[in-house]
Amino acid sequence: MFDDLRELYQEVILDHSKHPRNFRRPEDANHEAHGYNPLCGDTVNVYLKMGHNGLIEDAAFEGKGCAISLASASMMTEIIKGKTEGEAKTIFDGFQKLVKGEDDNFDAGEDTERLMVLAGVKEFPMRVKCATLAWHAMTSAMDDSEEISTE
């Protein structure tokens, strides 16, 4: 059973990395940030359209990197659309604890199961930065920071 679940998770990661959702640069984005992981060369630009009501109306990204980095960015852009800035940051805080192995009781509501596919990253500490790169860039974009690095 565990092997079947691991295989399913790998398929989801590969699907998101080969066919990333929201891989584009929206013309109407009003927040953006660049993320770079010098340890492996992953790079990502996150674009957000934040409404006056505090909702994330659109989220997209461009970049290159490993399957985990691209899959995480793809899933993130799907999950944060329609969320408030606070909700998106709360999800990231829990997700970061999950992939670092600090908290196995991660709860992101309906998005929990989708993000659990990346939980196995905690077994490979060097890959945590790959999984969280786009998320760090997302929070930087919200804070109007220009560039983040995961050094």
OpenMM code with the backbone's topology and positions (N, CA, C; nanometers):
from openmm import Vec3, app, unit

residues = "MET PHE ASP ASP LEU ARG GLU LEU TYR GLN GLU VAL ILE LEU ASP HIS SER LYS HIS PRO ARG ASN PHE ARG ARG PRO GLU ASP ALA ASN HIS GLU ALA HIS GLY TYR ASN PRO LEU CYS GLY ASP THR VAL ASN VAL TYR LEU LYS MET GLY HIS ASN GLY LEU ILE GLU ASP ALA ALA PHE GLU GLY LYS GLY CYS ALA ILE SER LEU ALA SER ALA SER MET MET THR GLU ILE ILE LYS GLY LYS THR GLU GLY GLU ALA LYS THR ILE PHE ASP GLY PHE GLN LYS LEU VAL LYS GLY GLU ASP ASP ASN PHE ASP ALA GLY GLU ASP THR GLU ARG LEU MET VAL LEU ALA GLY VAL LYS GLU PHE PRO MET ARG VAL LYS CYS ALA THR LEU ALA TRP HIS ALA MET THR SER ALA MET ASP ASP SER GLU GLU ILE SER THR GLU".split()
positions = [
    Vec3(0.0826, -0.1195, 0.0000),
    Vec3(0.0000, 0.0000, 0.0000),
    Vec3(0.0871, 0.1260, 0.0000),
    Vec3(0.1893, 0.1282, 0.0881),
    Vec3(0.2767, 0.2449, 0.0957),
    Vec3(0.3483, 0.2688, -0.0369),
    Vec3(0.3930, 0.1602, -0.1018),
    Vec3(0.4606, 0.1733, -0.2310),
    Vec3(0.3662, 0.2279, -0.3371),
    Vec3(0.2400, 0.1869, -0.3336),
    Vec3(0.1416, 0.2379, -0.4288),
    Vec3(0.1195, 0.3875, -0.4094),
    Vec3(0.1122, 0.4302, -0.2835),
    Vec3(0.0927, 0.5710, -0.2525),
    Vec3(0.2134, 0.6527, -0.2967),
    Vec3(0.3327, 0.6010, -0.2692),
    Vec3(0.4554, 0.6709, -0.3102),
    Vec3(0.4607, 0.6843, -0.4630),
    Vec3(0.4203, 0.5796, -0.5338),
    Vec3(0.4196, 0.5834, -0.6801),
    Vec3(0.3196, 0.6869, -0.7316),
    Vec3(0.2026, 0.6931, -0.6686),
    Vec3(0.1025, 0.7923, -0.7067),
    Vec3(0.1570, 0.9327, -0.6852),
    Vec3(0.2200, 0.9564, -0.5699),
    Vec3(0.2771, 1.0877, -0.5410),
    Vec3(0.3837, 1.1248, -0.6440),
    Vec3(0.4666, 1.0289, -0.6818),
    Vec3(0.5690, 1.0553, -0.7825),
    Vec3(0.5056, 1.0914, -0.9161),
    Vec3(0.3960, 1.0258, -0.9499),
    Vec3(0.3261, 1.0565, -1.0748),
    Vec3(0.2700, 1.1980, -1.0728),
    Vec3(0.2153, 1.2397, -0.9603),
    Vec3(0.1610, 1.3751, -0.9479),
    Vec3(0.2731, 1.4780, -0.9627),
    Vec3(0.3852, 1.4535, -0.8973),
    Vec3(0.4996, 1.5452, -0.9066),
    Vec3(0.5483, 1.5532, -1.0513),
    Vec3(0.5628, 1.4399, -1.1173),
    Vec3(0.6076, 1.4402, -1.2564),
    Vec3(0.5086, 1.5100, -1.3481),
    Vec3(0.3799, 1.4897, -1.3250),
    Vec3(0.2788, 1.5563, -1.4071),
    Vec3(0.2887, 1.7077, -1.3925),
    Vec3(0.2997, 1.7558, -1.2686),
    Vec3(0.3091, 1.9003, -1.2463),
    Vec3(0.4399, 1.9576, -1.3010),
    Vec3(0.5467, 1.8794, -1.2987),
    Vec3(0.6746, 1.9326, -1.3485),
    Vec3(0.6803, 1.9310, -1.5010),
    Vec3(0.6192, 1.8321, -1.5620),
    Vec3(0.6186, 1.8248, -1.7090),
    Vec3(0.5114, 1.9137, -1.7717),
    Vec3(0.4031, 1.9348, -1.6987),
    Vec3(0.2906, 2.0157, -1.7464),
    Vec3(0.2505, 2.1150, -1.6378),
    Vec3(0.3401, 2.2093, -1.6065),
    Vec3(0.3113, 2.3004, -1.4952),
    Vec3(0.1896, 2.3880, -1.5229),
    Vec3(0.1086, 2.4025, -1.4210),
    Vec3(-0.0077, 2.4890, -1.4292),
    Vec3(0.0369, 2.6324, -1.4035),
    Vec3(-0.0258, 2.7249, -1.4707),
    Vec3(-0.0004, 2.8680, -1.4518),
    Vec3(0.1436, 2.9077, -1.4832),
    Vec3(0.2048, 2.8413, -1.5796),
    Vec3(0.3417, 2.8738, -1.6212),
    Vec3(0.3325, 2.9834, -1.7273),
    Vec3(0.3385, 3.1073, -1.6807),
    Vec3(0.3223, 3.2228, -1.7689),
    Vec3(0.3549, 3.3502, -1.6920),
    Vec3(0.3656, 3.4573, -1.7658),
    Vec3(0.3844, 3.5891, -1.7035),
    Vec3(0.2605, 3.6733, -1.7334),
    Vec3(0.1718, 3.6898, -1.6375),
    Vec3(0.0502, 3.7678, -1.6607),
    Vec3(0.0827, 3.9159, -1.6781),
    Vec3(0.0169, 3.9778, -1.7737),
    Vec3(0.0407, 4.1203, -1.7989),
    Vec3(-0.0129, 4.2087, -1.6867),
    Vec3(-0.1133, 4.1591, -1.6145),
    Vec3(-0.1758, 4.2414, -1.5111),
    Vec3(-0.1268, 4.2110, -1.3692),
    Vec3(-0.0163, 4.1371, -1.3574),
    Vec3(0.0391, 4.1095, -1.2243),
    Vec3(0.0834, 4.2403, -1.1599),
    Vec3(0.0515, 4.2570, -1.0324),
    Vec3(0.0928, 4.3799, -0.9635),
    Vec3(0.1921, 4.3529, -0.8495),
    Vec3(0.2338, 4.2275, -0.8349),
    Vec3(0.3376, 4.1898, -0.7392),
    Vec3(0.4206, 4.0784, -0.8033),
    Vec3(0.5508, 4.0843, -0.7852),
    Vec3(0.6359, 3.9774, -0.8372),
    Vec3(0.7642, 3.9693, -0.7559),
    Vec3(0.8247, 3.8529, -0.7618),
    Vec3(0.9531, 3.8335, -0.6944),
    Vec3(1.0280, 3.7210, -0.7639),
    Vec3(1.1588, 3.7276, -0.7529),
    Vec3(1.2475, 3.6286, -0.8118),
    Vec3(1.3080, 3.5458, -0.6997),
    Vec3(1.3127, 3.4150, -0.7204),
    Vec3(1.3766, 3.3263, -0.6239),
    Vec3(1.4860, 3.2463, -0.6911),
    Vec3(1.5929, 3.2222, -0.6174),
    Vec3(1.7076, 3.1497, -0.6723),
    Vec3(1.7668, 3.0612, -0.5646),
    Vec3(1.7963, 2.9374, -0.6007),
    Vec3(1.8618, 2.8442, -0.5095),
    Vec3(2.0023, 2.8188, -0.5645),
    Vec3(2.1045, 2.8813, -0.5075),
    Vec3(2.2399, 2.8670, -0.5599),
    Vec3(2.2982, 2.7262, -0.5427),
    Vec3(2.2384, 2.6463, -0.4555),
    Vec3(2.2899, 2.5116, -0.4343),
    Vec3(2.2636, 2.4203, -0.5536),
    Vec3(2.1523, 2.4431, -0.6228),
    Vec3(2.1196, 2.3552, -0.7355),
    Vec3(2.0900, 2.4308, -0.8645),
    Vec3(2.0771, 2.5627, -0.8564),
    Vec3(2.0525, 2.6427, -0.9756),
    Vec3(1.9060, 2.6657, -1.0088),
    Vec3(1.8138, 2.6149, -0.9252),
    Vec3(1.6715, 2.6409, -0.9493),
    Vec3(1.6462, 2.7908, -0.9448),
    Vec3(1.5611, 2.8359, -1.0353),
    Vec3(1.5242, 2.9765, -1.0391),
    Vec3(1.3752, 2.9877, -1.0688),
    Vec3(1.3101, 3.0857, -1.0070),
    Vec3(1.1664, 3.1029, -1.0265),
    Vec3(1.1303, 3.2502, -1.0150),
    Vec3(1.0375, 3.2914, -1.0982),
    Vec3(0.9760, 3.4231, -1.0874),
    Vec3(0.8291, 3.3985, -1.0578),
    Vec3(0.7794, 3.4560, -0.9503),
    Vec3(0.6394, 3.4406, -0.9120),
    Vec3(0.5690, 3.5728, -0.9381),
    Vec3(0.4517, 3.5620, -1.0004),
    Vec3(0.3713, 3.6785, -1.0357),
    Vec3(0.2348, 3.6666, -0.9688),
    Vec3(0.1926, 3.7722, -0.9023),
    Vec3(0.0636, 3.7736, -0.8349),
    Vec3(-0.0179, 3.8936, -0.8785),
    Vec3(-0.1463, 3.8734, -0.8912),
    Vec3(-0.2384, 3.9850, -0.9064),
    Vec3(-0.3186, 3.9887, -0.7779),
    Vec3(-0.2884, 4.0896, -0.6970),
    Vec3(-0.3552, 4.1067, -0.5685),
    Vec3(-0.4663, 4.2092, -0.5858),
    Vec3(-0.5869, 4.1712, -0.5438),
    Vec3(-0.6998, 4.2626, -0.5509),
    Vec3(-0.6983, 4.3607, -0.4352),
    Vec3(-0.7772, 4.4656, -0.4491),
    Vec3(-0.7858, 4.5662, -0.3429),
    Vec3(-0.8478, 4.5077, -0.2168),
    Vec3(-0.9204, 4.3973, -0.2322),
    Vec3(-0.9843, 4.3315, -0.1188),
    Vec3(-0.8896, 4.2353, -0.0464),
    Vec3(-0.7628, 4.2295, -0.0902),
    Vec3(-0.6641, 4.1436, -0.0263),
    Vec3(-0.6602, 4.0017, -0.0794),
    Vec3(-0.7443, 3.9715, -0.1786),
    Vec3(-0.7444, 3.8377, -0.2366),
    Vec3(-0.6413, 3.8241, -0.3475),
    Vec3(-0.5878, 3.7056, -0.3585),
    Vec3(-0.4977, 3.6742, -0.4688),
    Vec3(-0.5865, 3.6341, -0.5856),
    Vec3(-0.5990, 3.7227, -0.6820),
    Vec3(-0.6876, 3.6998, -0.7956),
    Vec3(-0.6229, 3.6108, -0.9007),
    Vec3(-0.4908, 3.6179, -0.9123),
    Vec3(-0.4188, 3.5347, -1.0085),
    Vec3(-0.2793, 3.5084, -0.9544),
    Vec3(-0.2271, 3.3927, -0.9878),
    Vec3(-0.0910, 3.3546, -0.9485),
    Vec3(-0.0311, 3.2748, -1.0627),
    Vec3(0.0926, 3.3066, -1.0961),
    Vec3(0.1607, 3.2372, -1.2045),
    Vec3(0.3102, 3.2381, -1.1759),
    Vec3(0.3837, 3.1619, -1.2559),
    Vec3(0.5277, 3.1580, -1.2370),
    Vec3(0.5968, 3.1241, -1.3679),
    Vec3(0.7241, 3.1556, -1.3722),
    Vec3(0.8149, 3.1136, -1.4780),
    Vec3(0.9439, 3.0726, -1.4096),
    Vec3(1.0163, 2.9828, -1.4700),
    Vec3(1.1429, 2.9433, -1.4116),
    Vec3(1.1900, 2.8112, -1.4645),
    Vec3(1.3014, 2.7671, -1.4076),
    Vec3(1.3563, 2.6368, -1.4446),
    Vec3(1.4146, 2.5739, -1.3193),
    Vec3(1.4106, 2.4426, -1.3188),
    Vec3(1.4625, 2.3730, -1.2029),
    Vec3(1.4248, 2.2267, -1.2065),
    Vec3(1.4442, 2.1627, -1.0955),
    Vec3(1.4163, 2.0198, -1.0842),
    Vec3(1.2658, 1.9950, -1.0799),
    Vec3(1.2288, 1.8685, -1.0878),
    Vec3(1.0881, 1.8290, -1.0877),
    Vec3(1.0174, 1.8758, -0.9602),
    Vec3(1.0827, 1.8670, -0.8470),
    Vec3(1.0203, 1.9069, -0.7211),
    Vec3(0.9944, 2.0569, -0.7189),
    Vec3(1.0905, 2.1341, -0.7635),
    Vec3(1.0765, 2.2795, -0.7654),
    Vec3(0.9613, 2.3221, -0.8558),
    Vec3(0.9569, 2.2676, -0.9767),
    Vec3(0.8515, 2.3042, -1.0716),
    Vec3(0.7148, 2.2555, -1.0249),
    Vec3(0.7081, 2.1341, -0.9729),
    Vec3(0.5807, 2.0801, -0.9258),
    Vec3(0.5273, 2.1619, -0.8088),
    Vec3(0.6139, 2.1985, -0.7171),
    Vec3(0.5725, 2.2770, -0.6017),
    Vec3(0.5205, 2.4135, -0.6450),
    Vec3(0.5885, 2.4776, -0.7382),
    Vec3(0.5445, 2.6079, -0.7886),
    Vec3(0.4090, 2.5950, -0.8583),
    Vec3(0.3932, 2.4902, -0.9371),
    Vec3(0.2682, 2.4671, -1.0079),
    Vec3(0.1528, 2.4480, -0.9098),
    Vec3(0.1731, 2.3629, -0.8100),
    Vec3(0.0690, 2.3383, -0.7106),
    Vec3(0.0391, 2.4640, -0.6298),
    Vec3(0.1438, 2.5373, -0.5958),
    Vec3(0.1256, 2.6590, -0.5170),
    Vec3(0.0355, 2.7576, -0.5901),
    Vec3(0.0611, 2.7795, -0.7201),
    Vec3(-0.0194, 2.8780, -0.7928),
    Vec3(-0.1658, 2.8366, -0.7991),
    Vec3(-0.1920, 2.7074, -0.8068),
    Vec3(-0.3309, 2.6609, -0.8061),
    Vec3(-0.3961, 2.6832, -0.6704),
    Vec3(-0.3224, 2.6547, -0.5653),
    Vec3(-0.3775, 2.6568, -0.4303),
    Vec3(-0.4032, 2.7982, -0.3788),
    Vec3(-0.3146, 2.8930, -0.4091),
    Vec3(-0.3283, 3.0257, -0.3474),
    Vec3(-0.4292, 3.1157, -0.4178),
    Vec3(-0.4688, 3.0820, -0.5399),
    Vec3(-0.5698, 3.1643, -0.6080),
    Vec3(-0.6982, 3.1656, -0.5265),
    Vec3(-0.7496, 3.2856, -0.5055),
    Vec3(-0.8735, 3.3000, -0.4292),
    Vec3(-0.8532, 3.3080, -0.2797),
    Vec3(-0.7295, 3.2937, -0.2352),
    Vec3(-0.6982, 3.3025, -0.0919),
    Vec3(-0.6566, 3.4459, -0.0595),
    Vec3(-0.6653, 3.4806, 0.0671),
    Vec3(-0.6125, 3.6092, 0.1115),
    Vec3(-0.4625, 3.5944, 0.1314),
    Vec3(-0.3953, 3.7052, 0.1445),
    Vec3(-0.2520, 3.7029, 0.1721),
    Vec3(-0.2237, 3.6254, 0.2997),
    Vec3(-0.3018, 3.6495, 0.4026),
    Vec3(-0.2836, 3.5801, 0.5298),
    Vec3(-0.3048, 3.4300, 0.5178),
    Vec3(-0.4070, 3.3896, 0.4433),
    Vec3(-0.4333, 3.2471, 0.4245),
    Vec3(-0.3179, 3.1798, 0.3502),
    Vec3(-0.2674, 3.2458, 0.2455),
    Vec3(-0.1572, 3.1901, 0.1669),
    Vec3(-0.0315, 3.1752, 0.2530),
    Vec3(-0.0033, 3.2743, 0.3350),
    Vec3(0.1152, 3.2666, 0.4215),
    Vec3(0.0988, 3.1590, 0.5292),
    Vec3(-0.0221, 3.1409, 0.5793),
    Vec3(-0.0474, 3.0360, 0.6782),
    Vec3(-0.0276, 2.8980, 0.6171),
    Vec3(-0.0762, 2.8800, 0.4946),
    Vec3(-0.0560, 2.7526, 0.4253),
    Vec3(0.0933, 2.7279, 0.4055),
    Vec3(0.1665, 2.8309, 0.3646),
    Vec3(0.3104, 2.8149, 0.3460),
    Vec3(0.3801, 2.7786, 0.4767),
    Vec3(0.3429, 2.8430, 0.5856),
    Vec3(0.4063, 2.8117, 0.7148),
    Vec3(0.3877, 2.6639, 0.7497),
    Vec3(0.2658, 2.6134, 0.7333),
    Vec3(0.2402, 2.4731, 0.7617),
    Vec3(0.3103, 2.3803, 0.6654),
    Vec3(0.3099, 2.4170, 0.5374),
    Vec3(0.3757, 2.3365, 0.4353),
    Vec3(0.5253, 2.3273, 0.4622),
    Vec3(0.5855, 2.4401, 0.4992),
    Vec3(0.7286, 2.4423, 0.5279),
    Vec3(0.7617, 2.3517, 0.6460),
    Vec3(0.6799, 2.3537, 0.7496),
    Vec3(0.7015, 2.2646, 0.8644),
    Vec3(0.6863, 2.1190, 0.8231),
    Vec3(0.5910, 2.0907, 0.7331),
    Vec3(0.5693, 1.9546, 0.6860),
    Vec3(0.6916, 1.9019, 0.6118),
    Vec3(0.7431, 1.9780, 0.5155),
    Vec3(0.8550, 1.9283, 0.4348),
    Vec3(0.9869, 1.9289, 0.5116),
    Vec3(0.9936, 2.0050, 0.6194),
    Vec3(1.1122, 2.0017, 0.7051),
    Vec3(1.1028, 1.8909, 0.8091),
    Vec3(0.9863, 1.8263, 0.8181),
    Vec3(0.9674, 1.7205, 0.9158),
    Vec3(0.9418, 1.7722, 1.0557),
    Vec3(0.9005, 1.8968, 1.0677),
    Vec3(0.8776, 1.9584, 1.1984),
    Vec3(0.7351, 1.9381, 1.2484),
    Vec3(0.6412, 1.9069, 1.1580),
    Vec3(0.5011, 1.8924, 1.1979),
    Vec3(0.4303, 1.8024, 1.0975),
    Vec3(0.3917, 1.6842, 1.1430),
    Vec3(0.3204, 1.5907, 1.0560),
    Vec3(0.1700, 1.6121, 1.0595),
    Vec3(0.1226, 1.7053, 1.1392),
    Vec3(-0.0205, 1.7328, 1.1512),
    Vec3(-0.0613, 1.8530, 1.0669),
    Vec3(-0.0052, 1.8638, 0.9498),
    Vec3(-0.0321, 1.9732, 0.8567),
    Vec3(-0.1791, 1.9750, 0.8188),
    Vec3(-0.2418, 2.0913, 0.8268),
    Vec3(-0.3815, 2.1047, 0.7883),
    Vec3(-0.3997, 2.2328, 0.7093),
    Vec3(-0.4206, 2.2153, 0.5795),
    Vec3(-0.4479, 2.3290, 0.4916),
    Vec3(-0.5878, 2.3153, 0.4338),
    Vec3(-0.6770, 2.2565, 0.5132),
    Vec3(-0.8138, 2.2385, 0.4680),
    Vec3(-0.8188, 2.1479, 0.3469),
    Vec3(-0.8939, 2.1899, 0.2474),
    Vec3(-0.9116, 2.1087, 0.1265),
    Vec3(-0.7829, 2.0926, 0.0464),
    Vec3(-0.6834, 2.1726, 0.0733),
    Vec3(-0.5567, 2.1651, -0.0010),
    Vec3(-0.4545, 2.0730, 0.0640),
    Vec3(-0.4847, 2.0194, 0.1815),
    Vec3(-0.3897, 1.9356, 0.2549),
    Vec3(-0.3431, 1.8172, 0.1720),
    Vec3(-0.4374, 1.7420, 0.1192),
    Vec3(-0.4024, 1.6213, 0.0448),
    Vec3(-0.3165, 1.6532, -0.0772),
    Vec3(-0.3459, 1.7624, -0.1442),
    Vec3(-0.2682, 1.8003, -0.2624),
    Vec3(-0.1228, 1.8272, -0.2269),
    Vec3(-0.0994, 1.8908, -0.1134),
    Vec3(0.0368, 1.9242, -0.0744),
    Vec3(0.1107, 1.8074, -0.0102),
    Vec3(0.0380, 1.7077, 0.0358),
    Vec3(0.1016, 1.5915, 0.0984),
    Vec3(0.1902, 1.5156, -0.0001),
    Vec3(0.1691, 1.5338, -0.1301),
    Vec3(0.2537, 1.4637, -0.2278),
    Vec3(0.3993, 1.5058, -0.2138),
    Vec3(0.4226, 1.6224, -0.1557),
    Vec3(0.5599, 1.6710, -0.1383),
    Vec3(0.6157, 1.6416, 0.0007),
    Vec3(0.5385, 1.5751, 0.0857),
    Vec3(0.5817, 1.5480, 0.2231),
    Vec3(0.7076, 1.4616, 0.2278),
    Vec3(0.7292, 1.3763, 0.1289),
    Vec3(0.8451, 1.2881, 0.1274),
    Vec3(0.9771, 1.3619, 0.1160),
    Vec3(0.9718, 1.4886, 0.0821),
    Vec3(1.0932, 1.5702, 0.0695),
    Vec3(1.1681, 1.5759, 0.2026),
    Vec3(1.0965, 1.5621, 0.3130),
    Vec3(1.1612, 1.5698, 0.4447),
    Vec3(1.2688, 1.4633, 0.4627),
    Vec3(1.2614, 1.3560, 0.3844),
    Vec3(1.3631, 1.2516, 0.3901),
    Vec3(1.4915, 1.2916, 0.3169),
    Vec3(1.4853, 1.4026, 0.2435),
    Vec3(1.5999, 1.4513, 0.1660),
    Vec3(1.6176, 1.6002, 0.1942),
    Vec3(1.6846, 1.6356, 0.3041),
    Vec3(1.6936, 1.7753, 0.3471),
    Vec3(1.7410, 1.8733, 0.2394),
    Vec3(1.8262, 1.8293, 0.1493),
    Vec3(1.8735, 1.9207, 0.0438),
    Vec3(1.7614, 1.9570, -0.0533),
    Vec3(1.6553, 1.8768, -0.0578),
    Vec3(1.5443, 1.9012, -0.1499),
    Vec3(1.4372, 1.9922, -0.0908),
    Vec3(1.4448, 2.0186, 0.0394),
    Vec3(1.3465, 2.1063, 0.1030),
    Vec3(1.3494, 2.2440, 0.0371),
    Vec3(1.4681, 2.2912, 0.0067),
    Vec3(1.4805, 2.4230, -0.0566),
    Vec3(1.4181, 2.4240, -0.1962),
    Vec3(1.4239, 2.3111, -0.2642),
    Vec3(1.3598, 2.3001, -0.3957),
    Vec3(1.2088, 2.3128, -0.3806),
    Vec3(1.1533, 2.2452, -0.2809),
    Vec3(1.0090, 2.2438, -0.2599),
    Vec3(0.9553, 2.3775, -0.2114),
    Vec3(1.0368, 2.4549, -0.1421),
    Vec3(0.9879, 2.5798, -0.0827),
    Vec3(1.0289, 2.7054, -0.1584),
    Vec3(1.1104, 2.6929, -0.2611),
    Vec3(1.1617, 2.8103, -0.3322),
    Vec3(1.0493, 2.9014, -0.3828),
    Vec3(0.9541, 2.8462, -0.4554),
    Vec3(0.8450, 2.9287, -0.5103),
    Vec3(0.7609, 2.9906, -0.3992),
    Vec3(0.7450, 2.9167, -0.2893),
    Vec3(0.6668, 2.9676, -0.1769),
    Vec3(0.7353, 3.0878, -0.1120),
    Vec3(0.8677, 3.0802, -0.0979),
    Vec3(0.9423, 3.1957, -0.0454),
    Vec3(0.9281, 3.3146, -0.1404),
    Vec3(0.9359, 3.2880, -0.2701),
    Vec3(0.9202, 3.3958, -0.3678),
    Vec3(0.7798, 3.4549, -0.3601),
    Vec3(0.6801, 3.3709, -0.3377),
    Vec3(0.5420, 3.4190, -0.3248),
    Vec3(0.5293, 3.5156, -0.2074),
    Vec3(0.5861, 3.4799, -0.0925),
    Vec3(0.5762, 3.5701, 0.0233),
    Vec3(0.6552, 3.6981, -0.0016),
    Vec3(0.7678, 3.6873, -0.0720),
    Vec3(0.8447, 3.8069, -0.1064),
    Vec3(0.7657, 3.8960, -0.2006),
    Vec3(0.6952, 3.8364, -0.2949),
    Vec3(0.6133, 3.9147, -0.3877),
    Vec3(0.5050, 3.9904, -0.3107),
    Vec3(0.4442, 3.9247, -0.2146),
    Vec3(0.3410, 3.9907, -0.1344),
    Vec3(0.3990, 4.1065, -0.0544),
    Vec3(0.5232, 4.0899, -0.0107),
    Vec3(0.5894, 4.1938, 0.0674),
    Vec3(0.6611, 4.2952, -0.0211),
    Vec3(0.6431, 4.2807, -0.1534),
    Vec3(0.7068, 4.3668, -0.2526),
    Vec3(0.8581, 4.3614, -0.2475),
    Vec3(0.9129, 4.2471, -0.2100),
    Vec3(1.0571, 4.2266, -0.2173),
    Vec3(1.0900, 4.1908, -0.3612),
    Vec3(1.2131, 4.2117, -0.4001),
    Vec3(1.2492, 4.1873, -0.5380),
    Vec3(1.3131, 4.0540, -0.5612),
    Vec3(1.4029, 4.0108, -0.4751),
    Vec3(1.4732, 3.8851, -0.4985),
    Vec3(1.4978, 3.8150, -0.3667),
    Vec3(1.4798, 3.6844, -0.3688),
    Vec3(1.5103, 3.6034, -0.2514),
    Vec3(1.6111, 3.4976, -0.2943),
    Vec3(1.6825, 3.4483, -0.1999),
    Vec3(1.7766, 3.3402, -0.2250),
    Vec3(1.7640, 3.2426, -0.1107),
    Vec3(1.7814, 3.1143, -0.1397),
    Vec3(1.7676, 3.0139, -0.0349),
    Vec3(1.9027, 2.9675, 0.0155),
    Vec3(1.9986, 3.0569, 0.0177),
    Vec3(2.1330, 3.0209, 0.0653),
    Vec3(2.1304, 2.9812, 0.2104),
] * unit.nanometer
topology = app.Topology()
chain = topology.addChain("A")
for resn in residues:
    res = topology.addResidue(resn, chain)
    for name in ("N", "CA", "C"):
        topology.addAtom(name, app.Element.getBySymbol(name[0]), res)
